[in-house]
């Protein structure tokens, strides 16, 4: 299991470092297949928090702090709502939610989504993004919808998204620890491997990102995320049919 997790975290952190998403979706699917949902959510949160945190640290000078702080307010509201509900998804729900996320990002008309640099946009983004983290474990494609038409340049977008996602994954860790006990219930070696490989994957991705064109970036991002969504929808449907 340690080898599988190390390979998965390294590869998915590398992928996320290039495209800004997709890696977390793949990692979540791998983890829910080999461990209980609560444990998978916590390990995924630790790995992705490290990956995004490292990226935010590298680009810290470009973070839009006012947007980040408004995002926190939406995050806290989502955390409060889910704490009152006490919701823990099962494997089928996680897989189906993972499959739906990229299609939601494509199907929702952009004019209906407030951008993060508009009034209340960051608040709504923080609430929706964190809520999806608690349900599916990931929310990258949906988060992009709130940034896609903003007036921010690419450096501010990458840095601010990384900072926001770092906190969302931290919120996920705190939330699911109430159902599992603590991170201590996860093997310390697995946690250490996840943290180290997340940093390594994010660092290595920089060399590839600097060499691909904007056209290649947009094309591959779209098709990779959509393909992952189809696979997870099929897996979720298969799990539900197996229960019937």
C-alpha positions as CSV (number, residue, x, y, z in Angstrom):
1,X,0.0,0.0,0.0
2,X,2.8,2.4,0.8
3,X,4.3,1.9,-2.7
4,X,0.9,2.4,-4.4
5,X,0.2,5.6,-2.4
6,X,3.7,7.0,-3.0
7,X,3.4,6.5,-6.7
8,X,-0.2,7.9,-6.8
9,X,0.7,11.0,-4.8
10,X,3.9,11.7,-6.8
11,X,2.1,11.2,-10.2
12,X,-1.0,13.2,-9.3
13,X,0.9,16.1,-7.7
14,X,3.0,16.2,-10.8
15,X,-0.2,16.3,-12.9
16,X,-1.8,19.0,-10.8
17,X,1.4,21.1,-10.9
18,X,1.1,21.2,-14.7
19,X,-2.6,21.6,-15.2
20,X,-3.7,23.0,-11.8
21,X,-6.3,20.2,-11.4
22,X,-7.0,16.6,-12.4
23,X,-4.4,15.1,-10.1
24,X,-6.5,15.4,-7.0
25,X,-9.4,13.7,-8.8
26,X,-7.3,10.7,-9.7
27,X,-5.7,10.5,-6.3
28,X,-9.1,10.5,-4.6
29,X,-10.3,7.7,-6.8
30,X,-7.2,5.6,-5.9
31,X,-7.5,6.2,-2.2
32,X,-11.2,5.4,-1.9
33,X,-10.5,2.1,-3.7
34,X,-8.0,0.9,-1.1
35,X,-9.2,2.4,2.2
36,X,-12.3,3.6,4.0
37,X,-13.8,6.9,2.9
38,X,-12.9,8.9,6.0
39,X,-9.3,7.7,5.9
40,X,-9.1,8.4,2.2
41,X,-10.4,11.9,2.7
42,X,-7.8,12.6,5.4
43,X,-4.9,11.2,3.5
44,X,-6.0,13.0,0.4
45,X,-6.3,16.2,2.4
46,X,-2.8,15.9,3.8
47,X,-1.3,15.2,0.4
48,X,-3.2,17.9,-1.4
49,X,-2.7,20.5,1.3
50,X,1.0,19.9,1.1
51,X,1.0,20.1,-2.7
52,X,-1.1,23.3,-2.8
53,X,0.7,24.8,0.2
54,X,4.0,24.3,-1.5
55,X,2.7,25.9,-4.7
56,X,1.3,28.8,-2.7
57,X,4.6,29.3,-0.9
58,X,6.5,29.4,-4.2
59,X,4.1,32.0,-5.6
60,X,3.4,33.8,-2.3
61,X,4.2,37.2,-3.8
62,X,1.3,36.9,-6.2
63,X,-1.5,35.8,-3.8
64,X,-4.5,38.2,-3.8
65,X,-4.9,38.5,-0.1
66,X,-8.3,40.3,-0.1
67,X,-9.8,37.5,-2.2
68,X,-8.2,34.9,0.0
69,X,-9.7,36.3,3.2
70,X,-13.2,36.7,1.7
71,X,-12.8,33.0,0.5
72,X,-12.2,32.0,4.2
73,X,-15.6,33.4,5.2
74,X,-17.4,31.2,2.7
75,X,-15.2,28.2,3.8
76,X,-16.2,28.7,7.5
77,X,-19.9,28.9,6.6
78,X,-19.7,25.6,4.7
79,X,-17.7,24.0,7.6
80,X,-20.4,25.1,10.1
81,X,-23.2,23.7,7.9
82,X,-21.6,20.3,7.4
83,X,-20.6,20.1,11.0
84,X,-24.3,20.5,12.0
85,X,-25.3,17.8,9.4
86,X,-22.5,15.4,10.2
87,X,-22.5,14.0,6.6
88,X,-20.0,11.4,5.6
89,X,-20.4,10.1,2.0
90,X,-20.0,6.4,1.1
91,X,-17.8,5.2,-1.8
92,X,-20.5,5.3,-4.4
93,X,-21.4,8.9,-3.6
94,X,-17.8,10.0,-3.7
95,X,-17.2,8.3,-7.1
96,X,-20.4,9.8,-8.6
97,X,-19.6,13.3,-7.2
98,X,-16.1,13.0,-8.6
99,X,-17.6,12.3,-12.0
100,X,-20.1,15.1,-11.9
101,X,-17.6,17.9,-10.9
102,X,-16.0,18.4,-14.3
103,X,-19.4,18.4,-16.1
104,X,-20.8,20.9,-13.7
105,X,-17.8,23.2,-14.5
106,X,-18.6,22.9,-18.2
107,X,-22.4,23.0,-18.1
108,X,-22.9,26.0,-15.7
109,X,-23.1,29.2,-17.8
110,X,-20.2,31.5,-16.9
111,X,-22.6,34.5,-16.6
112,X,-24.3,32.8,-13.7
113,X,-21.1,32.3,-11.7
114,X,-19.8,35.4,-9.8
115,X,-16.0,35.8,-10.4
116,X,-13.8,35.9,-7.3
117,X,-12.8,39.5,-7.9
118,X,-16.5,40.6,-8.0
119,X,-18.6,41.5,-5.0
120,X,-19.4,38.3,-2.9
121,X,-17.8,36.2,-5.6
122,X,-15.0,34.9,-3.3
123,X,-17.5,34.3,-0.5
124,X,-19.7,32.1,-2.8
125,X,-16.6,30.4,-4.2
126,X,-15.4,29.5,-0.7
127,X,-18.7,28.0,0.4
128,X,-19.3,26.0,-2.8
129,X,-15.7,24.8,-3.2
130,X,-15.5,23.7,0.5
131,X,-18.9,22.0,0.4
132,X,-17.7,20.0,-2.7
133,X,-14.5,19.0,-0.8
134,X,-16.6,17.5,1.9
135,X,-18.7,15.5,-0.6
136,X,-16.3,14.5,-3.3
137,X,-12.9,15.3,-1.7
138,X,-11.9,17.5,-4.7
139,X,-13.3,20.6,-6.4
140,X,-10.6,21.8,-8.8
141,X,-12.6,22.0,-12.0
142,X,-15.5,23.8,-10.1
143,X,-13.1,26.2,-8.5
144,X,-11.8,27.2,-11.9
145,X,-15.3,28.5,-12.9
146,X,-14.9,31.2,-10.3
147,X,-11.6,32.3,-11.7
148,X,-11.9,31.9,-15.5
149,X,-13.2,35.3,-16.3
150,X,-11.6,37.3,-13.5
151,X,-9.3,40.2,-14.3
152,X,-6.4,38.5,-12.5
153,X,-3.2,37.5,-14.4
154,X,-2.1,33.8,-14.5
155,X,0.4,34.2,-11.7
156,X,-2.2,35.7,-9.3
157,X,-4.7,33.0,-10.4
158,X,-2.3,30.1,-9.7
159,X,-1.1,31.6,-6.4
160,X,-4.5,32.5,-5.1
161,X,-6.1,29.2,-6.1
162,X,-3.3,27.3,-4.4
163,X,-3.7,29.3,-1.2
164,X,-7.5,28.8,-1.2
165,X,-7.2,25.1,-1.9
166,X,-4.7,24.7,0.9
167,X,-7.2,25.9,3.4
168,X,-10.1,23.9,1.9
169,X,-8.0,20.7,2.3
170,X,-7.1,21.7,5.8
171,X,-10.9,22.1,6.5
172,X,-11.5,18.6,5.1
173,X,-8.8,17.2,7.4
174,X,-10.4,18.8,10.4
175,X,-13.9,17.8,9.4
176,X,-13.2,14.1,8.8
177,X,-10.9,13.8,11.8
178,X,-14.1,14.2,13.9
179,X,-15.3,10.9,12.5
180,X,-12.0,9.1,12.4
181,X,-10.3,10.3,15.6
182,X,-7.1,11.9,14.4
183,X,-4.4,11.7,11.7
184,X,-2.6,9.4,14.2
185,X,-4.8,6.6,13.1
186,X,-3.2,6.7,9.7
187,X,0.2,5.0,9.5
188,X,2.9,7.6,10.1
189,X,5.0,6.2,7.3
190,X,2.2,6.6,4.8
191,X,1.6,10.2,5.9
192,X,5.3,11.0,5.6
193,X,5.6,9.4,2.1
194,X,2.5,11.3,1.0
195,X,3.9,14.7,2.2
196,X,7.4,14.1,0.6
197,X,6.1,12.8,-2.7
198,X,3.5,15.7,-2.9
199,X,6.4,18.2,-2.7
200,X,8.5,16.3,-5.2
201,X,5.7,16.0,-7.7
202,X,4.8,19.7,-7.5
203,X,8.5,20.7,-7.8
204,X,9.1,18.5,-10.9
205,X,6.0,19.7,-12.7
206,X,7.5,23.2,-13.0
207,X,9.9,22.0,-15.7
208,X,7.1,20.7,-17.9
209,X,4.8,23.6,-17.3
210,X,7.4,26.0,-18.6
211,X,7.8,24.0,-21.8
212,X,4.2,23.5,-23.0
213,X,2.2,26.1,-24.9
214,X,-1.0,27.8,-23.7
215,X,-2.9,25.9,-26.4
216,X,-1.6,22.6,-25.3
217,X,-2.4,23.5,-21.7
218,X,-6.0,24.3,-22.4
219,X,-6.6,21.3,-24.7
220,X,-5.1,18.7,-22.4
221,X,-6.7,20.1,-19.3
222,X,-10.2,19.9,-20.9
223,X,-9.9,16.4,-22.2
224,X,-8.1,14.9,-19.2
225,X,-10.6,16.2,-16.7
226,X,-13.6,15.1,-18.8
227,X,-12.2,11.6,-19.3
228,X,-11.6,11.2,-15.6
229,X,-15.2,12.3,-14.9
230,X,-16.6,9.7,-17.3
231,X,-14.6,6.9,-15.6
232,X,-15.7,7.9,-12.1
233,X,-19.4,8.2,-13.2
234,X,-19.2,4.6,-14.6
235,X,-17.5,3.3,-11.5
236,X,-20.1,4.9,-9.2
237,X,-22.9,3.5,-11.2
238,X,-21.4,0.1,-11.1
239,X,-21.1,0.2,-7.3
240,X,-24.8,1.3,-7.0
241,X,-25.9,-1.5,-9.4
242,X,-23.9,-4.0,-7.4
243,X,-26.1,-3.1,-4.3
244,X,-29.3,-3.5,-6.2
